[in-house]
């Protein structure tokens, strides 16, 4: 018996962009003893024996709840579960000479500081000009220990108009191990966001299932925790700086659902600044003074995207085992808008306070 379910772990815009496949099999009573890598290779479509073996090395294959090696012989009534990275491949990916900001690199992965406006991977409507195209070019002269070409292997993603840090792996074992880390949420991710409105508290936690909006499949919505719709999602936030009409906050993800920060902040009445999908592209707080209205329009023009930046990411190194942490500065558009808000708040007339 086979039960397949697709699991989306990080931010994206296409409901078909699934980064993980989670399979569960119950071995038939009459099944003969067979190596588990061969057994799974016969059942799972569009995979390779090597990928299954790497999943075993990464601890991503469990039998009756326990990790097993690739030479384990399956037994009747065994319950097998396997987690497999499944980055979308709608088309052939060609190397493109596109500038990409590599902050760190070793034999297992790179840390990329993604620019706003760059799509992560090729998909419908964006077959070229993506981060994956750029990394294919960047890796084109690199080879793995066995001589095979190095190719970018995704374990998560961030939105086109979100800037900041991403980890991209360079071999299947690292991909498997980090896929498990992301799937189990065994990492630390912090984002900085500029949101509409002020907060009564200095910190808080948002809990609410995140799922596709029933009337608009391109955006997400929040359902109650006891609702069967959506997936459990938790966002922790704390205030970094208050500007009266908007607030700079740090968001730490406990889970990683599609558009999680954007939809969670909208849910509590604080949409991200200039987030068109969730209503933040309108002037939601402030005065009717024409000078203020023009100030906001200028800020929107300086940062024509949602004010969200993946500031830091930390996890256990997939082969060395040590904890690694990477941090980035705000990109120029985001930093300029924050600076303008600081200047505006310090110089605004008394009647606006």
Secondary structure, 3 states (H helix, E strand, C coil): CEEEEEECCCCCCCCCCCCEEEEEEECCCCCCCEEHHHHHHHHCCCCCHHHHHHHHHCCCEEECCEECCCCCEECCCCEEEEEEECCCCCCCCCCCCCCCCEEEECCCEEEEEECCCCCCCCECCECCCCHHHHHHHHCCCCECCCCCECCCEECCCCCCCCEEEEEEECCHHHHHHHHHHHHCCCCEEEEEEEEECCCCCCEEEEECEEEECCCCCCCEEEECCCCCCCECCEEEEEEEEECCCEEEEEEEECCCCCCHHHHHHHHCCCCECCCHHHCCCCCCCCCCCHHHHHHHHHHHHHCCCCCEEEEEEEEECCCCCCEEEEECCCCHHHHHHHHHHHHHHHHCCHHHC
